Amino acid sequence: MDDLQGSDETAWVQDDVERICAETLDGLLKEPQYAEEMVPHWINEICETVVAKLNEAKKPFKYIVSCMIMQRNGAGIHTATSCYWDAGSDGVFTYVWPREKSKDVANKSMYCIVNVFGLEF
């Protein structure tokens, strides 16, 4: 039983990653309008905050976080990720912000896509 509980405590939990991404992006991007000169700052802040919050969980993962912010101007975007790893222990999560079905009024000036990779060590 202890082994099972221990494995739950060290497992990749997508819901936790989603919550961290949502809190970070809502906190940083909910109010401001798209400003090209601020994008590098926002991207760095998002990546550093997400990694720091993930590390607070003290799980046995190395994390990779990438972030892209794009002005909402009618242009399309396509993105993909691909990994070769141990699907039983490693994980990936892509968060698109703002959520389409969000109850809150979404920021109408920009999109943000965050990819989080967790590689167990």
Order of alpha helices (4+ residues) and beta strands (2+ residues): alpha-alpha-alpha-beta-beta-beta
